Amino acid sequence: MDTFARDNLPPREQWPVLAEMDYPAQLNAAVELLGGPWADRPCVLGDEETWTYAELRARAEGIARVLVEEHGLQAGNRVLLHGFNDPQLIASWFGVLLAGGIAVATMPMLRAGELSKVIAKAQVSHALVDARLTGEVHGVRELRTLDRLPAAGAFEPVATASDDVALIAFTSGTTGEPKGCIHFHRDVLAICDTFAAKILSPSPEDVFTGTAPIAFTFGLGVLVLFPMRFGASFAPIAKPGMEPLVETVRRHGVTRLATAPTMYRALLRERVELPSLQACISAGEPLPASVARAWHEATGIRIVDGIGSTEMLHIFIAARAEDSKFGSVGTPVPGYEATVVGPDMRPVAAGEVGRLAVRGPTGCRYLADPRQTDYVVDGWNLTGDSFRMDEDGYFWFEARNDDLIVSSGYNISPFEVETALLEHEAVAEVAVVASPDEARGHVVKAFVVLPEGVAGGDELVGELQTHVKERIAPYKYPRRVEFLEALPRTPTGKVQRNALRRREA
Protein backbone atom coordinates (compact mmCIF):
# COMPACT_ATOMS: atom_id res chain seq x y z
CA MET A 1 0.00 0.00 0.00
CA ASP A 2 1.22 3.50 -0.86
CA THR A 3 1.25 5.56 2.36
CA PHE A 4 2.43 8.86 0.85
CA ALA A 5 -0.78 10.80 1.58
CA ARG A 6 -1.04 9.56 5.16
CA ASP A 7 2.66 10.19 5.76
CA ASN A 8 2.23 13.79 4.61
CA LEU A 9 -0.74 14.69 6.76
CA PRO A 10 -0.01 17.53 9.20
CA PRO A 11 0.91 16.48 12.75
CA ARG A 12 -2.20 15.50 14.71
CA GLU A 13 -1.82 18.45 17.07
CA GLN A 14 -2.24 20.78 14.07
CA TRP A 15 -5.57 19.27 13.01
CA PRO A 16 -8.81 21.11 13.77
CA VAL A 17 -11.24 19.68 16.29
CA LEU A 18 -13.39 17.21 14.32
CA ALA A 19 -16.96 16.31 15.28
CA GLU A 20 -17.60 12.56 15.31
CA MET A 21 -20.19 11.03 12.98
CA ASP A 22 -21.42 7.46 13.18
CA TYR A 23 -19.59 5.74 10.33
CA PRO A 24 -18.08 2.23 10.45
CA ALA A 25 -14.31 1.83 10.71
CA GLN A 26 -14.25 0.15 7.29
CA LEU A 27 -15.80 2.38 4.66
CA ASN A 28 -15.42 3.01 0.94
CA ALA A 29 -17.38 6.12 -0.05
CA ALA A 30 -17.77 4.92 -3.65
CA VAL A 31 -19.33 1.65 -2.50
CA GLU A 32 -21.74 3.54 -0.25
CA LEU A 33 -22.86 5.94 -2.98
CA LEU A 34 -23.08 3.34 -5.74
CA GLY A 35 -24.64 0.59 -3.64
CA GLY A 36 -27.93 2.04 -2.42
CA PRO A 37 -31.35 0.43 -2.95
CA TRP A 38 -31.87 2.21 -6.28
CA ALA A 39 -29.74 0.18 -8.70
CA ASP A 40 -32.30 0.45 -11.50
CA ARG A 41 -33.08 4.13 -11.02
CA PRO A 42 -31.67 6.73 -13.45
CA CYS A 43 -28.44 8.25 -12.18
CA VAL A 44 -26.35 10.06 -14.81
CA LEU A 45 -28.35 11.86 -17.49
CA GLY A 46 -25.98 12.30 -20.42
CA ASP A 47 -26.48 13.98 -23.78
CA GLU A 48 -26.73 10.65 -25.59
CA GLU A 49 -27.75 8.11 -22.97
CA THR A 50 -28.86 7.67 -19.37
CA TRP A 51 -26.98 5.46 -16.94
CA THR A 52 -28.71 3.80 -14.02
CA TYR A 53 -26.92 3.46 -10.70
CA ALA A 54 -26.08 -0.13 -11.63
CA GLU A 55 -24.67 0.93 -14.99
CA LEU A 56 -22.52 3.65 -13.41
CA ARG A 57 -21.18 1.14 -10.91
CA ALA A 58 -20.38 -1.38 -13.67
CA ARG A 59 -18.48 1.26 -15.64
CA ALA A 60 -16.63 2.42 -12.52
CA GLU A 61 -15.70 -1.17 -11.69
CA GLY A 62 -14.39 -1.63 -15.24
CA ILE A 63 -12.11 1.38 -14.80
CA ALA A 64 -10.96 0.14 -11.39
CA ARG A 65 -10.15 -3.27 -12.85
CA VAL A 66 -8.05 -1.78 -15.66
CA LEU A 67 -6.20 0.51 -13.25
CA VAL A 68 -5.33 -2.37 -10.93
CA GLU A 69 -4.86 -5.33 -13.27
CA GLU A 70 -3.33 -3.61 -16.30
CA HIS A 71 -1.61 -0.59 -14.77
CA GLY A 72 -0.56 -1.79 -11.34
CA LEU A 73 -2.47 0.73 -9.24
CA GLN A 74 -1.88 0.20 -5.55
CA ALA A 75 -4.15 1.39 -2.79
CA GLY A 76 -3.11 4.91 -1.87
CA ASN A 77 -1.69 5.84 -5.29
CA ARG A 78 -2.75 9.27 -6.51
CA VAL A 79 -4.65 9.40 -9.80
CA LEU A 80 -4.95 12.61 -11.79
CA LEU A 81 -8.41 13.18 -13.28
CA HIS A 82 -8.35 15.79 -16.02
CA GLY A 83 -11.50 16.17 -18.08
CA PHE A 84 -14.83 17.88 -18.54
CA ASN A 85 -18.02 17.43 -16.51
CA ASP A 86 -19.33 14.36 -18.31
CA PRO A 87 -20.34 10.78 -17.46
CA GLN A 88 -16.90 9.39 -18.28
CA LEU A 89 -15.14 11.65 -15.79
CA ILE A 90 -17.67 10.78 -13.09
CA ALA A 91 -17.27 7.04 -13.71
CA SER A 92 -13.50 7.54 -13.51
CA TRP A 93 -13.77 9.35 -10.14
CA PHE A 94 -15.70 6.44 -8.68
CA GLY A 95 -13.40 3.90 -10.33
CA VAL A 96 -10.39 5.44 -8.60
CA LEU A 97 -12.05 5.19 -5.18
CA LEU A 98 -13.26 1.63 -5.77
CA ALA A 99 -9.66 0.68 -6.56
CA GLY A 100 -8.44 2.24 -3.30
CA GLY A 101 -6.76 5.10 -5.14
CA ILE A 102 -6.86 8.80 -4.28
CA ALA A 103 -8.64 11.10 -6.73
CA VAL A 104 -6.81 14.30 -7.70
CA ALA A 105 -9.28 16.10 -9.95
CA THR A 106 -8.19 19.20 -11.85
CA MET A 107 -9.99 21.93 -13.80
CA PRO A 108 -10.06 21.22 -17.54
CA MET A 109 -8.80 24.73 -18.36
CA LEU A 110 -5.52 24.28 -16.43
CA ARG A 111 -2.40 24.32 -18.55
CA ALA A 112 0.78 22.25 -18.38
CA GLY A 113 2.61 24.57 -15.99
CA GLU A 114 -0.26 24.59 -13.51
CA LEU A 115 -0.82 20.84 -13.79
CA SER A 116 2.85 20.07 -13.27
CA LYS A 117 2.71 21.71 -9.83
CA VAL A 118 -0.25 19.58 -8.80
CA ILE A 119 1.31 16.41 -10.20
CA ALA A 120 4.59 17.07 -8.37
CA LYS A 121 3.06 18.05 -5.04
CA ALA A 122 0.68 15.06 -4.94
CA GLN A 123 3.28 12.74 -6.48
CA VAL A 124 0.71 11.50 -8.98
CA SER A 125 1.45 8.03 -10.36
CA HIS A 126 -1.48 7.49 -12.74
CA ALA A 127 -3.79 9.68 -14.80
CA LEU A 128 -7.14 9.47 -16.53
CA VAL A 129 -7.27 12.27 -19.08
CA ASP A 130 -9.80 13.31 -21.68
CA ALA A 131 -8.27 12.74 -25.12
CA ARG A 132 -8.82 16.42 -25.99
CA LEU A 133 -6.59 17.49 -23.08
CA THR A 134 -3.68 15.06 -23.19
CA GLY A 135 -1.33 17.65 -24.65
CA GLU A 136 -1.35 19.59 -21.36
CA VAL A 137 -0.40 16.64 -19.15
CA HIS A 138 3.32 15.99 -18.75
CA GLY A 139 5.48 13.91 -16.43
CA VAL A 140 2.86 11.24 -15.73
CA ARG A 141 4.02 7.64 -15.84
CA GLU A 142 0.64 6.15 -16.76
CA LEU A 143 -1.84 7.79 -19.08
CA ARG A 144 -5.36 6.66 -19.89
CA THR A 145 -7.72 8.67 -22.08
CA LEU A 146 -11.44 8.93 -21.49
CA ASP A 147 -12.52 8.73 -25.11
CA ARG A 148 -12.94 4.96 -24.81
CA LEU A 149 -13.91 3.69 -21.38
CA PRO A 150 -12.90 0.15 -20.43
CA ALA A 151 -15.71 -2.34 -20.75
CA ALA A 152 -18.02 -2.59 -17.80
CA GLY A 153 -17.13 -5.52 -15.59
CA ALA A 154 -16.94 -6.90 -12.11
CA PHE A 155 -14.34 -5.72 -9.60
CA GLU A 156 -14.10 -6.39 -5.89
CA PRO A 157 -13.80 -2.94 -4.28
CA VAL A 158 -10.83 -2.32 -2.02
CA ALA A 159 -11.82 -2.40 1.64
CA THR A 160 -10.67 1.07 2.64
CA ALA A 161 -10.91 2.49 6.15
CA SER A 162 -13.20 5.42 6.88
CA ASP A 163 -10.11 7.54 7.60
CA ASP A 164 -8.22 6.49 4.48
CA VAL A 165 -7.65 9.34 2.03
CA ALA A 166 -10.24 9.49 -0.76
CA LEU A 167 -9.26 12.72 -2.51
CA ILE A 168 -6.77 15.56 -2.55
CA ALA A 169 -8.44 18.77 -3.68
CA PHE A 170 -6.26 21.69 -4.68
CA THR A 171 -7.25 25.24 -3.87
CA SER A 172 -8.13 27.52 -6.76
CA GLY A 173 -5.71 30.33 -5.98
CA THR A 174 -3.45 31.46 -8.80
CA THR A 175 -0.40 32.71 -6.89
CA GLY A 176 2.25 30.75 -5.05
CA GLU A 177 2.43 27.00 -4.52
CA PRO A 178 -0.98 25.29 -4.69
CA LYS A 179 -2.36 23.86 -1.44
CA GLY A 180 -3.57 20.26 -1.48
CA CYS A 181 -6.48 19.59 0.89
CA ILE A 182 -6.73 16.01 2.12
CA HIS A 183 -10.17 14.47 2.69
CA PHE A 184 -11.08 11.00 3.93
CA HIS A 185 -13.77 8.57 2.78
CA ARG A 186 -15.87 9.50 5.80
CA ASP A 187 -15.64 13.19 4.83
CA VAL A 188 -17.26 12.46 1.47
CA LEU A 189 -20.31 11.09 3.27
CA ALA A 190 -20.24 13.73 6.01
CA ILE A 191 -21.00 16.61 3.64
CA CYS A 192 -23.93 14.59 2.25
CA ASP A 193 -25.29 13.87 5.72
CA THR A 194 -24.97 17.49 6.93
CA PHE A 195 -25.49 20.20 4.30
CA ALA A 196 -27.29 18.05 1.74
CA ALA A 197 -29.52 16.23 4.23
CA LYS A 198 -30.27 19.08 6.63
CA ILE A 199 -30.42 22.07 4.26
CA LEU A 200 -31.35 20.67 0.83
CA SER A 201 -33.36 17.53 1.81
CA PRO A 202 -33.27 15.92 -1.67
CA SER A 203 -35.65 13.19 -2.80
CA PRO A 204 -35.13 10.38 -5.36
CA GLU A 205 -37.34 12.29 -7.80
CA ASP A 206 -34.97 15.26 -7.92
CA VAL A 207 -32.76 16.05 -10.90
CA PHE A 208 -29.62 18.07 -10.13
CA THR A 209 -27.33 20.11 -12.33
CA GLY A 210 -24.64 22.69 -11.79
CA THR A 211 -22.04 24.74 -13.60
CA ALA A 212 -19.02 24.24 -11.32
CA PRO A 213 -16.44 21.66 -12.44
CA ILE A 214 -16.35 18.55 -10.26
CA ALA A 215 -12.67 19.32 -9.61
CA PHE A 216 -14.10 22.19 -7.54
CA THR A 217 -15.46 20.53 -4.39
CA PHE A 218 -18.62 22.66 -4.53
CA GLY A 219 -19.32 21.10 -7.93
CA LEU A 220 -18.41 17.59 -6.79
CA GLY A 221 -20.92 17.81 -3.97
CA VAL A 222 -23.93 19.43 -5.61
CA LEU A 223 -23.56 17.72 -8.97
CA VAL A 224 -22.56 14.16 -7.98
CA LEU A 225 -22.37 13.27 -4.29
CA PHE A 226 -25.58 14.85 -3.01
CA PRO A 227 -27.99 13.39 -5.58
CA MET A 228 -26.38 9.96 -5.30
CA ARG A 229 -26.62 9.85 -1.51
CA PHE A 230 -30.41 10.17 -1.84
CA GLY A 231 -31.14 8.19 -5.01
CA ALA A 232 -31.70 11.23 -7.23
CA SER A 233 -30.30 11.79 -10.72
CA PHE A 234 -28.04 14.46 -12.16
CA ALA A 235 -27.22 15.97 -15.54
CA PRO A 236 -23.60 17.09 -15.96
CA ILE A 237 -22.90 20.13 -18.16
CA ALA A 238 -19.70 19.67 -20.16
CA LYS A 239 -19.49 23.19 -21.60
CA PRO A 240 -19.50 26.48 -19.67
CA GLY A 241 -22.01 29.22 -20.36
CA MET A 242 -25.66 30.08 -20.01
CA GLU A 243 -26.85 28.38 -23.19
CA PRO A 244 -25.64 24.86 -22.24
CA LEU A 245 -27.11 25.34 -18.74
CA VAL A 246 -30.53 26.36 -20.07
CA GLU A 247 -30.51 23.50 -22.57
CA THR A 248 -29.65 20.98 -19.84
CA VAL A 249 -32.30 22.24 -17.42
CA ARG A 250 -35.00 22.13 -20.09
CA ARG A 251 -33.99 18.80 -21.63
CA HIS A 252 -33.84 16.87 -18.35
CA GLY A 253 -36.45 18.70 -16.28
CA VAL A 254 -33.87 19.76 -13.71
CA THR A 255 -35.38 20.52 -10.29
CA ARG A 256 -32.24 21.66 -8.42
CA LEU A 257 -29.74 24.09 -9.88
CA ALA A 258 -26.39 25.01 -8.34
CA THR A 259 -24.43 27.89 -9.83
CA ALA A 260 -22.73 31.18 -9.01
CA PRO A 261 -24.41 34.57 -8.45
CA THR A 262 -23.10 35.79 -11.83
CA MET A 263 -25.17 33.14 -13.61
CA TYR A 264 -28.33 33.95 -11.67
CA ARG A 265 -27.88 37.61 -12.68
CA ALA A 266 -27.41 36.60 -16.32
CA LEU A 267 -30.56 34.44 -16.26
CA LEU A 268 -32.50 37.34 -14.75
CA ARG A 269 -31.12 39.80 -17.27
CA GLU A 270 -32.17 37.57 -20.19
CA ARG A 271 -35.54 36.79 -18.52
CA VAL A 272 -34.97 33.05 -18.98
CA GLU A 273 -37.85 30.89 -17.77
CA LEU A 274 -36.99 27.51 -16.24
CA PRO A 275 -40.32 26.22 -14.88
CA SER A 276 -39.00 22.80 -13.76
CA LEU A 277 -36.76 24.36 -11.09
CA GLN A 278 -37.86 23.87 -7.49
CA ALA A 279 -34.68 24.78 -5.59
CA CYS A 280 -31.50 26.77 -6.25
CA ILE A 281 -28.11 26.83 -4.53
CA SER A 282 -25.40 29.50 -4.73
CA ALA A 283 -21.78 29.46 -3.62
CA GLY A 284 -18.30 30.35 -4.86
CA GLU A 285 -18.91 34.10 -4.63
CA PRO A 286 -21.04 36.14 -2.21
CA LEU A 287 -24.70 36.34 -3.25
CA PRO A 288 -25.87 39.98 -3.21
CA ALA A 289 -29.22 40.56 -1.52
CA SER A 290 -30.48 42.32 -4.65
CA VAL A 291 -29.86 39.22 -6.77
CA ALA A 292 -31.46 36.89 -4.21
CA ARG A 293 -34.50 39.15 -3.93
CA ALA A 294 -34.88 39.60 -7.70
CA TRP A 295 -34.63 35.83 -8.27
CA HIS A 296 -37.32 35.21 -5.65
CA GLU A 297 -39.59 37.80 -7.23
CA ALA A 298 -39.09 36.32 -10.71
CA THR A 299 -39.34 32.61 -9.84
CA GLY A 300 -40.82 32.27 -6.37
CA ILE A 301 -37.65 30.41 -5.31
CA ARG A 302 -35.44 31.59 -2.45
CA ILE A 303 -31.84 30.73 -3.31
CA VAL A 304 -29.97 28.70 -0.70
CA ASP A 305 -26.77 30.67 -0.23
CA GLY A 306 -23.82 29.20 1.61
CA ILE A 307 -20.17 29.53 2.39
CA GLY A 308 -17.77 26.64 2.09
CA SER A 309 -14.13 26.08 1.26
CA THR A 310 -11.90 23.49 -0.33
CA GLU A 311 -10.26 23.03 3.07
CA MET A 312 -13.64 22.15 4.64
CA LEU A 313 -14.69 20.16 1.52
CA HIS A 314 -18.08 21.85 1.21
CA ILE A 315 -20.61 24.30 2.67
CA PHE A 316 -20.67 24.73 6.45
CA ILE A 317 -22.90 27.83 6.87
CA ALA A 318 -26.23 28.09 5.06
CA ALA A 319 -29.96 28.28 5.76
CA ARG A 320 -32.88 26.29 4.46
CA ALA A 321 -34.67 28.31 1.80
CA GLU A 322 -37.66 29.03 4.02
CA ASP A 323 -35.40 30.30 6.84
CA SER A 324 -33.10 32.47 4.74
CA LYS A 325 -32.51 36.21 5.01
CA PHE A 326 -31.67 38.07 1.82
CA GLY A 327 -27.98 38.99 1.96
CA SER A 328 -27.02 36.58 4.76
CA VAL A 329 -25.29 33.24 4.20
CA GLY A 330 -27.33 31.78 7.04
CA THR A 331 -26.48 29.88 10.21
CA PRO A 332 -24.09 26.98 10.88
CA VAL A 333 -25.15 23.81 9.08
CA PRO A 334 -26.29 21.22 11.67
CA GLY A 335 -23.15 19.34 12.70
CA TYR A 336 -20.96 22.45 12.42
CA GLU A 337 -20.39 25.38 14.73
CA ALA A 338 -19.13 28.83 13.78
CA THR A 339 -18.19 32.05 15.50
CA VAL A 340 -16.70 35.44 14.69
CA VAL A 341 -13.46 36.11 16.57
CA GLY A 342 -11.01 38.94 17.13
CA PRO A 343 -7.19 38.76 16.91
CA ASP A 344 -7.09 36.99 20.31
CA MET A 345 -9.47 34.22 19.08
CA ARG A 346 -12.18 35.41 21.46
CA PRO A 347 -15.72 35.84 20.07
CA VAL A 348 -16.66 39.43 19.26
CA ALA A 349 -20.04 40.99 20.06
CA ALA A 350 -23.00 40.61 17.71
CA GLY A 351 -22.74 43.09 14.86
CA GLU A 352 -18.96 43.46 15.10
CA VAL A 353 -16.73 42.41 12.21
CA GLY A 354 -14.09 39.77 12.86
CA ARG A 355 -12.54 36.60 11.50
CA LEU A 356 -14.78 33.63 10.73
CA ALA A 357 -13.90 30.47 12.67
CA VAL A 358 -15.63 27.14 12.08
CA ARG A 359 -15.35 23.49 13.06
CA GLY A 360 -17.33 20.32 12.44
CA PRO A 361 -17.00 16.81 10.97
CA THR A 362 -14.70 18.03 8.17
CA GLY A 363 -11.68 20.31 8.42
CA CYS A 364 -8.39 21.49 7.01
CA ARG A 365 -5.53 19.02 6.63
CA TYR A 366 -3.06 20.36 4.10
CA LEU A 367 -0.74 18.02 2.23
CA ALA A 368 2.78 18.73 3.59
CA ASP A 369 2.26 22.47 3.84
CA PRO A 370 3.46 24.88 6.56
CA ARG A 371 0.38 27.02 5.96
CA GLN A 372 -1.58 24.52 8.07
CA THR A 373 -0.88 26.58 11.18
CA ASP A 374 -2.31 29.69 9.49
CA TYR A 375 -5.61 27.99 8.72
CA VAL A 376 -6.07 26.01 11.95
CA VAL A 377 -5.74 27.89 15.25
CA ASP A 378 -6.82 26.51 18.65
CA GLY A 379 -8.74 23.72 16.93
CA TRP A 380 -10.76 26.12 14.75
CA ASN A 381 -10.58 26.51 10.98
CA LEU A 382 -9.95 30.17 10.06
CA THR A 383 -11.34 30.53 6.56
CA GLY A 384 -9.73 33.88 5.75
CA ASP A 385 -13.09 35.68 5.66
CA SER A 386 -14.32 38.70 7.59
CA PHE A 387 -17.87 38.26 8.88
CA ARG A 388 -20.32 39.65 11.38
CA MET A 389 -23.07 37.76 13.19
CA ASP A 390 -26.41 39.37 13.96
CA GLU A 391 -28.55 38.99 17.10
CA ASP A 392 -30.41 36.05 15.51
CA GLY A 393 -27.21 34.09 14.88
CA TYR A 394 -27.16 34.72 11.12
CA PHE A 395 -23.78 35.31 9.49
CA TRP A 396 -23.10 38.19 7.07
CA PHE A 397 -20.11 38.29 4.75
CA GLU A 398 -18.00 41.46 4.75
CA ALA A 399 -14.88 40.57 2.75
CA ARG A 400 -12.00 38.25 2.40
CA ASN A 401 -9.59 39.30 5.13
CA ASP A 402 -7.10 40.66 2.61
CA ASP A 403 -9.83 42.43 0.61
CA LEU A 404 -11.02 44.84 3.33
CA ILE A 405 -10.37 48.43 2.32
CA VAL A 406 -8.97 50.88 4.88
CA SER A 407 -9.50 54.46 3.72
CA SER A 408 -8.78 57.45 6.00
CA GLY A 409 -9.07 55.10 8.97
CA TYR A 410 -12.45 53.65 7.93
CA ASN A 411 -12.89 49.91 7.27
CA ILE A 412 -14.93 49.47 4.10
CA SER A 413 -16.40 46.19 2.86
CA PRO A 414 -15.92 45.85 -0.92
CA PHE A 415 -18.87 43.45 -1.02
CA GLU A 416 -21.16 46.12 0.40
CA VAL A 417 -20.10 48.57 -2.31
CA GLU A 418 -20.43 45.90 -5.01
CA THR A 419 -23.93 45.06 -3.79
CA ALA A 420 -24.97 48.70 -4.06
CA LEU A 421 -23.52 49.05 -7.56
CA LEU A 422 -25.20 45.87 -8.80
CA GLU A 423 -28.55 47.47 -8.07
CA HIS A 424 -27.88 49.92 -10.92
CA GLU A 425 -29.17 48.80 -14.30
CA ALA A 426 -25.95 49.88 -16.05
CA VAL A 427 -23.81 47.41 -14.06
CA ALA A 428 -23.55 43.83 -15.34
CA GLU A 429 -20.59 42.82 -13.16
CA VAL A 430 -18.36 44.65 -10.70
CA ALA A 431 -15.34 44.11 -8.49
CA VAL A 432 -14.23 46.64 -5.86
CA VAL A 433 -10.66 46.90 -4.54
CA ALA A 434 -8.41 49.28 -2.67
CA SER A 435 -6.55 51.78 -4.84
CA PRO A 436 -3.45 53.50 -3.37
CA ASP A 437 -3.99 57.18 -2.57
CA GLU A 438 -1.48 59.65 -1.15
CA ALA A 439 -3.98 61.52 1.01
CA ARG A 440 -6.20 58.68 2.28
CA GLY A 441 -3.85 55.71 2.13
CA HIS A 442 -6.34 53.91 -0.09
CA VAL A 443 -9.61 54.78 -1.77
CA VAL A 444 -12.40 52.59 -3.11
CA LYS A 445 -12.11 51.72 -6.78
CA ALA A 446 -14.78 49.90 -8.77
CA PHE A 447 -14.05 47.90 -11.93
CA VAL A 448 -17.34 47.75 -13.81
CA VAL A 449 -18.46 45.56 -16.71
CA LEU A 450 -21.33 47.17 -18.60
CA PRO A 451 -24.26 45.37 -20.24
CA GLU A 452 -24.25 45.10 -24.02
CA GLY A 453 -25.21 48.38 -25.64
CA VAL A 454 -24.34 50.58 -22.64
CA ALA A 455 -21.47 53.07 -23.04
CA GLY A 456 -19.21 54.21 -20.22
CA GLY A 457 -18.01 57.73 -19.60
CA ASP A 458 -17.69 60.49 -17.01
CA GLU A 459 -21.44 61.03 -16.85
CA LEU A 460 -22.08 57.38 -15.98
CA VAL A 461 -19.24 57.43 -13.40
CA GLY A 462 -20.94 60.30 -11.61
CA GLU A 463 -24.30 58.58 -11.79
CA LEU A 464 -22.86 55.40 -10.25
CA GLN A 465 -21.15 57.33 -7.48
CA THR A 466 -24.37 59.13 -6.59
CA HIS A 467 -26.25 55.84 -6.72
CA VAL A 468 -23.91 54.33 -4.09
CA LYS A 469 -24.05 57.41 -1.83
CA GLU A 470 -27.83 57.13 -1.75
CA ARG A 471 -27.76 53.53 -0.59
CA ILE A 472 -24.87 53.21 1.88
CA ALA A 473 -22.74 55.58 3.94
CA PRO A 474 -21.39 58.22 1.53
CA TYR A 475 -17.76 57.74 2.58
CA LYS A 476 -17.89 54.23 1.06
CA TYR A 477 -18.63 55.38 -2.49
CA PRO A 478 -16.10 54.47 -5.23
CA ARG A 479 -13.92 57.53 -5.79
CA ARG A 480 -12.49 55.84 -8.85
CA VAL A 481 -14.37 53.84 -11.50
CA GLU A 482 -12.92 51.98 -14.46
CA PHE A 483 -14.86 50.14 -17.15
CA LEU A 484 -13.59 46.72 -18.29
CA GLU A 485 -14.65 44.29 -21.00
CA ALA A 486 -14.52 41.43 -18.46
CA LEU A 487 -13.32 40.76 -14.92
CA PRO A 488 -10.32 38.49 -14.38
CA ARG A 489 -11.46 35.17 -12.89
CA THR A 490 -9.95 31.96 -11.52
CA PRO A 491 -10.72 28.62 -13.20
CA THR A 492 -13.56 28.18 -10.68
CA GLY A 493 -15.13 31.49 -11.70
CA LYS A 494 -14.10 33.56 -8.70
CA VAL A 495 -13.11 37.16 -9.38
CA GLN A 496 -9.34 37.67 -9.07
CA ARG A 497 -9.31 40.80 -6.93
CA ASN A 498 -5.61 40.27 -6.28
CA ALA A 499 -4.97 40.77 -10.02
CA LEU A 500 -6.95 44.02 -9.94
CA ARG A 501 -5.06 45.17 -6.83
CA ARG A 502 -1.77 44.49 -8.60
CA ARG A 503 -2.92 46.71 -11.47
CA GLU A 504 -3.59 49.50 -9.02
CA ALA A 505 -0.28 49.08 -7.20
Secondary structure, DSSP 4 states (H G I P E B T S, - for coil): ---HHHHTSPPGGGSPPB------SB--HHHHHHSSS-TTSEEEE-SS-EEEHHHHHHHHHHHHHIIIIIT---TT-EEEEE--SSHHHHHHHHHHHHTT-EEEEE-TT--HHHHHHHHHHHT--EEEE-GGGGGG--S-S--EESSSPPPP--------BTTSEEEEEE----SSSPPEEEEEHHHHHHHIIIIIIIII---TT-EEEESS-TTSHHHIIIIIIHHHHTT-EE----S-SHHHHHHHHHHHT--EEEE-HHHHHHHHHTT---TT--EEEE-SS---HHHHHHHHHHHS---EEEEE-TTTSSEEEE--GGG--TT--BEEPTT-EEEEE-TTSPBPPTT--EEEEEEBSS---BSS-TTHHHHEETTEEEEEEEEEE-TTS-EEEEEETTT-EEETTEEE-HHHHHHHHHTSTT-SEEEEEEEEETTTEEEEEEEEEPPTT----HHHHHHHHHHHHTTS-GGGS-SEEEEESS--B-TTS-B-HHHHHHHH-
